[in-house]
Amino acid sequence: MNDTSAISPNFSYTVDELPDEVFRNYDIRGFADSQITPRFAYKLGAVLATMLIQQQYSSIYLGRDGRLSSPELANALRQGLAQQGMNVIDIAAVSTPVLNYAIHCDGKADCGIMVTASHNAKDYNGFKIIVRNQVISGEMLQSIKQLMCSATPSNAQAGEIIYSQITPQYLKAIMASCRPKKDFKIVIDCANSIVGPLAVSLFQQLGYESIPLFCQPDGNFPNHDPNPSDEANLQTLQNTVLSNQADLGLAFDGDGDRLVVISGKGEILWPDQLLMIFAHDILNRHPKTDIVFDVKSSFRLKQLISELGGNPVMCKTGHSHVRSTVQHTGAVVGGEFSGHIFFNDRWYGFDDGLYASVRLLEILANYDMTAKQALEKIMAEFKPSAYTPEILIPVTEAEKFALMEKLMADCGFKGAIINTIDGLRVEYPFGWGLIRASNTSANLTLRFEADNKDQLAHIKELFSLELGPFINQVDQYL
């Protein structure tokens, strides 16, 4: 372990040492051991402590995921925070929802920082920062970057370091909010992430028959990356659901704030479809409420919300954007296509894969049939469509945003309604297509949906014609 005790908070980075791609739109993320180092974490802690103390905050929760580099980074971060006068409440290895729960309910601090790279591969790490229930993003992260490029005045009064256990309290709170009374047989795929032991413990306490897959934390992620948005990472879960005749499968990401569901037939229930189930349930009890979703979500979701008398609210992709929109509008629920689901009625408005899974089980438990049959019945009632998963076109971090600006300026898409809230969402009466710059990887992200396969192919062809002059061999991705 690197010794950070000799590092002075007065040291500063040069601008060139802090690449733009590390300070992303809603978190700090990069390659561990080269971009995200103990030295980086120490300076970040010192700068963050200085900022927060100036705003009259005195304490902060600190959590970390199960990545190999996370303990060392958390140690350096803790020292930087404390040496600049912040009291640090270290809750050790937890999921991001546990950190959020602590901020909302434990009462010892209004701020938190999580050492995590979420769904990224093992070579990455980073930080999510929460202040007064809002994820620090955008301009605030850029302000932190600028402060890391200047000396940090030494604080003579060190903060206190306190170690605390929040996980048992968090699991009890989930069960107090939602405890479906039914026999379930579920398969849990935690991708060797930090959420594994929590998921196993929760479903055992609920009394359900659960089959754990990759629930032992291992920062090498030896079975697959902790990204449930990638269909390849769901294959083992799908096969296990089928071979065990389970009611459904649950896939979580690297820090436990995302959920993707597998039906009893082994089919992927994408998060926008899951949000349709939640919207249907909630609008029956809270008519005319707002339902928030991101630009990558299905047009069937928007149609369903309107048909049920709710108010569909589209926002930018990104957990911080959805979270702030849910809080700003007072929406009862919100979500995004990557799997972040935010409940704001019996829960606290933050994204939580475990809580979302139990809310789904609650809905299925209300049917006088097996959970497998109930899920099939619900999905059969939704109007079908033809759609693609996310399609990624590799573009360097240095080029992707400039390329996206050029596409927005020069692509016409005659006869379509163009939504530029986040990239280009091109909407036709029979479907839509989207291209946007990813905020978490060196890619442009595309997605398509239409009433049927022929219309889907037509929209993809229109995109190929418009994007062809700007993206080489774009057809190979579409």
C-alpha angles and dihedrals in degrees: 000000000000114000109234095177091095094053114103118215086225092075115102138200125233117239090249090057091060108058117207093238091065092062098059130180097275109007145014113260139157146123113322116234093021110042101009105046135154087258089054091047092049093051091045090053092049093049094044092049091051092050095047095046089053087056091052097257116137106176139042136187117233123201135165138198128229100271118130092243097045100088093053093045092048090051092053092043091050091052093048092050096045096044089057092053105267120134106231121209102198111203092176123209107007141134119266091251089059089055090049091048090053091053092050101040115014093069100210098103142010094212137064141177125202124200103218145118091207110209098355123118123272095270092068136077138163148142139276114201123199124189121179091346093306124112110236107241147147115008094012091059089050089052089054089051092053092049090051086060092060135059117276113220112239116250112217094203111070120209126241122258115218126182117214141174114222103158098086091050090048094051091048089052092054091051092046090053098042129009111161113208105219141092110263131182109202138168117219121204111187097167092230088293130143093264092067100090091042092052093047092048094047096051092043090053089048088054098238127145103248131180111206121216119190093340096146109095113244120163091208088068089215097183103042140326115281093250115114091183089075110084091211089064091056099055097092091048092050092050092047093051090053097043092049095040088232124176093238145328129241123208122193132189133235098283100027102247097110133067136193120180131214117205124227087260090059094252123141115249101203117214095252088056089047088052088054088059092049093045091052091051096044097044089055087061101028107035120194093017125141119259115197125209137160131250092261092062127108122273085224088068092055091047093049094050091051093046090053092051097256129129114248112215117191119198141169120292114260133087093249092053094049092045094051091045091051090051094043095050097036089234115175092222139008137171149166135227094254091066107267108138120185120199115194103175112063092004133051108263098259127116114264126168095195094049092047090052092053091048088054091051089051091057092047091048090062092067121090092231139060118300089245091055092044093054091048091049093050094048093046089059093059118089108255126236140177114246146159130229117240112303116208124206111191112237124161120257089243093055109032100083094044090049091050091052090053092050091051091051100044108030113093109184093191115220096016132112107241119212112192099178088116116002117313118325104181112198129196128175089257101041148319146243132209137200121179140150113264114238094202104044143026094267147096109236124218133183133174137194135173142162092266142358095267093054090045090055089048093054091048089051091052089051091048091055094048098042098039096087091054106034120050115234092354089164092072089065097043 
